[in-house]
Amino acid sequence: AVNRADHVFCISENTRRDLCEIHDFPEHQMTVTYLGYDELPQTGLQAESLVGPAPYILHVAGRRGYKNFDGLLRAFAASSWLKGNFRLVCFGAGALTPDERGLMAGLGLSATQVIHVGGGDERLAALYQGAAAFVYPSKYEGFGIPPLEAMSLDCPVICSNTSSIPEVVGNAGEYFDPDDVDSIKVAIERV
């Protein structure tokens, strides 16, 4: 399809570069058009009613493979300060899997320290607004909507320094190397 196209719209400069590497497509026939997002509804719902009163760090995304949830778990578990003062709240992508629970147990994390919350956009907005910070440990994104959502609701963003994520977040976030657990831990602690 790309090779037959007259023009290709890419969702980030990073995606455009990837396309150039994969296909021999003329750069002058590509345009970067960034994605937007729908404003999340703010209904007055309080995060405390969803996760309790303790401060928490929020993760919003899938949790498999390149989304690097295991790296986030390892970073969280490596910090006695984070474990002692925060919980890790995961939104979406279904309930925590047996493999994820096994990794948590192996890292010494309890089911009360790492929790999953599902639901719709009203819940998500409340979670962003109540979070101490939002962490996006993904190793690759073509764009990445969750950091935009977090920033729009004044939630501090801590994210990977790879792929398109720096394009999306700019100078509004704290960055880390997603392949380095200590880098993730230190960035979260710093924020």
C-alpha positions as YAML, in Angstrom:
chain: A
units: angstrom
residues:
- id: 1
  name: ALA
  ca: [0.00, 0.00, 0.00]
- id: 2
  name: VAL
  ca: [2.83, 2.42, 0.85]
- id: 3
  name: ASN
  ca: [4.59, 1.76, -2.42]
- id: 4
  name: ARG
  ca: [1.37, 2.48, -4.37]
- id: 5
  name: ALA
  ca: [0.54, 5.66, -2.44]
- id: 6
  name: ASP
  ca: [0.85, 9.15, -3.89]
- id: 7
  name: HIS
  ca: [1.34, 10.63, -0.45]
- id: 8
  name: VAL
  ca: [1.68, 9.25, 3.09]
- id: 9
  name: PHE
  ca: [0.64, 10.98, 6.29]
- id: 10
  name: CYS
  ca: [2.69, 9.92, 9.32]
- id: 11
  name: ILE
  ca: [1.62, 10.38, 12.93]
- id: 12
  name: SER
  ca: [5.09, 11.47, 14.09]
- id: 13
  name: GLU
  ca: [8.53, 12.35, 12.78]
- id: 14
  name: ASN
  ca: [9.71, 9.08, 14.30]
- id: 15
  name: THR
  ca: [7.12, 7.15, 12.28]
- id: 16
  name: ARG
  ca: [8.20, 9.03, 9.14]
- id: 17
  name: ARG
  ca: [11.84, 8.02, 9.78]
- id: 18
  name: ASP
  ca: [10.79, 4.41, 10.36]
- id: 19
  name: LEU
  ca: [8.86, 4.43, 7.09]
- id: 20
  name: CYS
  ca: [11.89, 5.80, 5.25]
- id: 21
  name: GLU
  ca: [14.04, 3.00, 6.67]
- id: 22
  name: ILE
  ca: [11.55, 0.26, 5.80]
- id: 23
  name: HIS
  ca: [10.46, 1.55, 2.37]
- id: 24
  name: ASP
  ca: [12.25, 3.52, -0.28]
- id: 25
  name: PHE
  ca: [9.57, 6.21, -0.32]
- id: 26
  name: PRO
  ca: [10.36, 9.80, -1.34]
- id: 27
  name: GLU
  ca: [10.47, 12.15, 1.64]
- id: 28
  name: HIS
  ca: [8.74, 14.93, -0.28]
- id: 29
  name: GLN
  ca: [5.68, 12.67, -0.51]
- id: 30
  name: MET
  ca: [5.36, 12.37, 3.28]
- id: 31
  name: THR
  ca: [3.72, 14.71, 5.74]
- id: 32
  name: VAL
  ca: [3.83, 14.49, 9.52]
- id: 33
  name: THR
  ca: [0.41, 15.20, 11.01]
- id: 34
  name: TYR
  ca: [0.34, 14.73, 14.76]
- id: 35
  name: LEU
  ca: [-2.59, 13.05, 16.43]
- id: 36
  name: GLY
  ca: [-4.93, 14.78, 18.80]
- id: 37
  name: TYR
  ca: [-7.04, 13.32, 21.57]
- id: 38
  name: ASP
  ca: [-10.55, 13.64, 22.85]
- id: 39
  name: GLU
  ca: [-10.79, 15.62, 26.05]
- id: 40
  name: LEU
  ca: [-11.62, 13.26, 28.89]
- id: 41
  name: PRO
  ca: [-14.91, 13.98, 30.67]
- id: 42
  name: GLN
  ca: [-14.50, 15.44, 34.14]
- id: 43
  name: THR
  ca: [-17.51, 14.46, 36.18]
- id: 44
  name: GLY
  ca: [-16.30, 15.20, 39.68]
- id: 45
  name: LEU
  ca: [-15.53, 11.54, 40.31]
- id: 46
  name: GLN
  ca: [-12.68, 11.30, 42.82]
- id: 47
  name: ALA
  ca: [-9.79, 8.86, 42.40]
- id: 48
  name: GLU
  ca: [-10.01, 8.06, 46.10]
- id: 49
  name: SER
  ca: [-13.35, 6.33, 45.49]
- id: 50
  name: LEU
  ca: [-11.59, 4.05, 42.97]
- id: 51
  name: VAL
  ca: [-8.23, 3.32, 44.61]
- id: 52
  name: GLY
  ca: [-8.37, 4.53, 48.21]
- id: 53
  name: PRO
  ca: [-6.60, 7.46, 49.89]
- id: 54
  name: ALA
  ca: [-2.92, 6.52, 49.57]
- id: 55
  name: PRO
  ca: [-0.83, 8.32, 46.90]
- id: 56
  name: TYR
  ca: [-0.26, 6.39, 43.71]
- id: 57
  name: ILE
  ca: [1.67, 6.32, 40.47]
- id: 58
  name: LEU
  ca: [-0.45, 5.70, 37.38]
- id: 59
  name: HIS
  ca: [0.26, 3.44, 34.40]
- id: 60
  name: VAL
  ca: [-2.13, 3.62, 31.43]
- id: 61
  name: ALA
  ca: [-1.42, 1.30, 28.50]
- id: 62
  name: GLY
  ca: [-1.17, -2.30, 27.49]
- id: 63
  name: ARG
  ca: [1.26, -4.25, 29.63]
- id: 64
  name: ARG
  ca: [2.80, -6.78, 27.25]
- id: 65
  name: GLY
  ca: [6.02, -6.77, 25.29]
- id: 66
  name: TYR
  ca: [7.26, -3.37, 24.16]
- id: 67
  name: LYS
  ca: [4.92, -1.61, 26.62]
- id: 68
  name: ASN
  ca: [7.57, -2.58, 29.22]
- id: 69
  name: PHE
  ca: [5.30, -3.05, 32.23]
- id: 70
  name: ASP
  ca: [7.76, -5.57, 33.64]
- id: 71
  name: GLY
  ca: [10.46, -2.88, 33.59]
- id: 72
  name: LEU
  ca: [8.16, -0.56, 35.53]
- id: 73
  name: LEU
  ca: [7.41, -3.29, 38.08]
- id: 74
  name: ARG
  ca: [11.13, -3.98, 38.52]
- id: 75
  name: ALA
  ca: [11.88, -0.25, 38.97]
- id: 76
  name: PHE
  ca: [9.05, 0.19, 41.47]
- id: 77
  name: ALA
  ca: [10.15, -2.89, 43.43]
- id: 78
  name: ALA
  ca: [13.79, -1.71, 43.47]
- id: 79
  name: SER
  ca: [12.89, 1.41, 45.45]
- id: 80
  name: SER
  ca: [12.02, 0.97, 49.10]
- id: 81
  name: TRP
  ca: [10.98, 4.64, 49.14]
- id: 82
  name: LEU
  ca: [8.47, 4.18, 46.28]
- id: 83
  name: LYS
  ca: [7.11, 0.93, 47.76]
- id: 84
  name: GLY
  ca: [6.76, 2.54, 51.17]
- id: 85
  name: ASN
  ca: [5.00, 5.69, 50.00]
- id: 86
  name: PHE
  ca: [3.04, 4.87, 46.84]
- id: 87
  name: ARG
  ca: [0.97, 2.27, 45.13]
- id: 88
  name: LEU
  ca: [1.15, 1.49, 41.43]
- id: 89
  name: VAL
  ca: [-2.26, 1.75, 39.74]
- id: 90
  name: CYS
  ca: [-2.73, 0.21, 36.29]
- id: 91
  name: PHE
  ca: [-5.64, 1.34, 34.16]
- id: 92
  name: GLY
  ca: [-7.06, -0.67, 31.28]
- id: 93
  name: ALA
  ca: [-5.72, -3.68, 29.39]
- id: 94
  name: GLY
  ca: [-7.67, -6.14, 31.53]
- id: 95
  name: ALA
  ca: [-6.98, -7.62, 34.93]
- id: 96
  name: LEU
  ca: [-3.43, -8.41, 35.97]
- id: 97
  name: THR
  ca: [-2.43, -11.77, 34.49]
- id: 98
  name: PRO
  ca: [-1.09, -14.75, 36.42]
- id: 99
  name: ASP
  ca: [2.34, -14.09, 34.89]
- id: 100
  name: GLU
  ca: [2.23, -10.45, 36.06]
- id: 101
  name: ARG
  ca: [1.12, -11.53, 39.53]
- id: 102
  name: GLY
  ca: [3.94, -14.09, 39.56]
- id: 103
  name: LEU
  ca: [6.49, -11.42, 38.66]
- id: 104
  name: MET
  ca: [5.05, -9.15, 41.35]
- id: 105
  name: ALA
  ca: [5.34, -11.91, 43.95]
- id: 106
  name: GLY
  ca: [8.91, -12.64, 42.85]
- id: 107
  name: LEU
  ca: [9.76, -8.96, 43.28]
- id: 108
  name: GLY
  ca: [8.14, -8.83, 46.71]
- id: 109
  name: LEU
  ca: [5.18, -6.70, 45.60]
- id: 110
  name: SER
  ca: [1.77, -7.42, 47.08]
- id: 111
  name: ALA
  ca: [-1.65, -7.22, 45.48]
- id: 112
  name: THR
  ca: [-2.29, -4.10, 47.58]
- id: 113
  name: GLN
  ca: [0.80, -2.34, 46.20]
- id: 114
  name: VAL
  ca: [-0.04, -2.91, 42.53]
- id: 115
  name: ILE
  ca: [-3.69, -2.72, 41.58]
- id: 116
  name: HIS
  ca: [-5.71, -2.73, 38.39]
- id: 117
  name: VAL
  ca: [-8.66, -0.44, 37.72]
- id: 118
  name: GLY
  ca: [-10.90, -0.76, 34.69]
- id: 119
  name: GLY
  ca: [-13.70, 1.37, 33.39]
- id: 120
  name: GLY
  ca: [-14.42, 4.25, 31.11]
- id: 121
  name: ASP
  ca: [-13.10, 7.71, 30.42]
- id: 122
  name: GLU
  ca: [-14.66, 9.23, 33.54]
- id: 123
  name: ARG
  ca: [-12.63, 6.88, 35.71]
- id: 124
  name: LEU
  ca: [-9.49, 7.48, 33.67]
- id: 125
  name: ALA
  ca: [-9.83, 11.26, 34.04]
- id: 126
  name: ALA
  ca: [-10.24, 10.91, 37.80]
- id: 127
  name: LEU
  ca: [-7.16, 8.67, 37.99]
- id: 128
  name: TYR
  ca: [-5.00, 11.13, 36.03]
- id: 129
  name: GLN
  ca: [-6.17, 13.98, 38.26]
- id: 130
  name: GLY
  ca: [-5.49, 12.07, 41.48]
- id: 131
  name: ALA
  ca: [-2.13, 10.56, 40.55]
- id: 132
  name: ALA
  ca: [1.16, 11.74, 41.97]
- id: 133
  name: ALA
  ca: [2.55, 11.03, 38.48]
- id: 134
  name: PHE
  ca: [1.90, 9.11, 35.29]
- id: 135
  name: VAL
  ca: [4.61, 6.69, 34.07]
- id: 136
  name: TYR
  ca: [4.89, 5.61, 30.42]
- id: 137
  name: PRO
  ca: [7.67, 3.00, 30.16]
- id: 138
  name: SER
  ca: [7.00, 1.96, 26.54]
- id: 139
  name: LYS
  ca: [10.03, 1.05, 24.43]
- id: 140
  name: TYR
  ca: [8.35, 2.11, 21.20]
- id: 141
  name: GLU
  ca: [5.38, 4.23, 20.19]
- id: 142
  name: GLY
  ca: [4.31, 5.56, 16.83]
- id: 143
  name: PHE
  ca: [2.75, 8.44, 18.76]
- id: 144
  name: GLY
  ca: [1.34, 7.79, 22.27]
- id: 145
  name: ILE
  ca: [-1.96, 9.33, 23.39]
- id: 146
  name: PRO
  ca: [-1.75, 8.67, 27.19]
- id: 147
  name: PRO
  ca: [1.01, 11.25, 27.83]
- id: 148
  name: LEU
  ca: [-1.15, 13.89, 26.09]
- id: 149
  name: GLU
  ca: [-4.11, 12.95, 28.25]
- id: 150
  name: ALA
  ca: [-2.01, 13.11, 31.42]
- id: 151
  name: MET
  ca: [-0.54, 16.51, 30.53]
- id: 152
  name: SER
  ca: [-3.99, 17.89, 29.68]
- id: 153
  name: LEU
  ca: [-5.12, 17.05, 33.23]
- id: 154
  name: ASP
  ca: [-1.97, 18.47, 34.91]
- id: 155
  name: CYS
  ca: [-0.60, 15.06, 35.85]
- id: 156
  name: PRO
  ca: [3.22, 14.97, 35.90]
- id: 157
  name: VAL
  ca: [4.60, 12.73, 33.13]
- id: 158
  name: ILE
  ca: [7.57, 10.39, 33.54]
- id: 159
  name: CYS
  ca: [8.36, 8.60, 30.28]
- id: 160
  name: SER
  ca: [10.74, 6.76, 27.99]
- id: 161
  name: ASN
  ca: [13.25, 8.74, 25.99]
- id: 162
  name: THR
  ca: [12.69, 6.62, 22.87]
- id: 163
  name: SER
  ca: [10.80, 6.64, 19.57]
- id: 164
  name: SER
  ca: [8.12, 9.34, 19.24]
- id: 165
  name: ILE
  ca: [7.59, 9.91, 22.96]
- id: 166
  name: PRO
  ca: [9.95, 12.93, 23.23]
- id: 167
  name: GLU
  ca: [8.12, 14.48, 20.25]
- id: 168
  name: VAL
  ca: [4.81, 14.17, 22.07]
- id: 169
  name: VAL
  ca: [5.95, 15.23, 25.54]
- id: 170
  name: GLY
  ca: [8.59, 17.82, 24.63]
- id: 171
  name: ASN
  ca: [10.11, 19.46, 27.69]
- id: 172
  name: ALA
  ca: [7.03, 18.75, 29.85]
- id: 173
  name: GLY
  ca: [8.19, 15.37, 31.17]
- id: 174
  name: GLU
  ca: [10.94, 13.60, 33.04]
- id: 175
  name: TYR
  ca: [12.71, 11.06, 30.80]
- id: 176
  name: PHE
  ca: [14.37, 7.71, 31.42]
- id: 177
  name: ASP
  ca: [15.99, 4.91, 29.44]
- id: 178
  name: PRO
  ca: [13.30, 2.17, 29.25]
- id: 179
  name: ASP
  ca: [15.97, -0.54, 29.03]
- id: 180
  name: ASP
  ca: [17.55, 0.54, 32.33]
- id: 181
  name: VAL
  ca: [15.56, -0.30, 35.48]
- id: 182
  name: ASP
  ca: [17.68, 2.04, 37.59]
- id: 183
  name: SER
  ca: [17.04, 4.91, 35.16]
- id: 184
  name: ILE
  ca: [13.28, 4.32, 35.47]
- id: 185
  name: LYS
  ca: [13.48, 4.15, 39.26]
- id: 186
  name: VAL
  ca: [15.56, 7.31, 39.60]
- id: 187
  name: ALA
  ca: [13.27, 9.30, 37.27]
- id: 188
  name: ILE
  ca: [10.17, 8.29, 39.24]
- id: 189
  name: GLU
  ca: [11.84, 9.09, 42.56]
- id: 190
  name: ARG
  ca: [13.01, 12.47, 41.25]
- id: 191
  name: VAL
  ca: [9.49, 13.49, 40.21]
...
